Amino acid sequence: MATDTDRIDDCVLALLLLGRHNGQRVWKSFDWDAMDRLHKKGLISDPVGCAKSVVLTDEGLERAERLFCDLFAANP
């Protein structure tokens, strides 16, 4: 089965909001390949290192919030 990594990246980016703390900092508890792709797209800081979290860029935060609403908001 072919995998659409862009769609996976969108879901991971949206789900990163669940671990948001201290402004734009989020826990980095997702697949390393997806995290690396998000970094290469300029949406998060470099996930490689000792820190247990990364920082969403301004663009990453805006996109994550939009995706989270589009993907997971309950319809009233």
Secondary structure, 3 states (H helix, E strand, C coil): CCCCHHHHHHHHHHHHHHHEECCCEEECCCCHHHHHHHHHCCCECCCCCCCCEEEECHHHHHHHHHHHHHHHCCCC
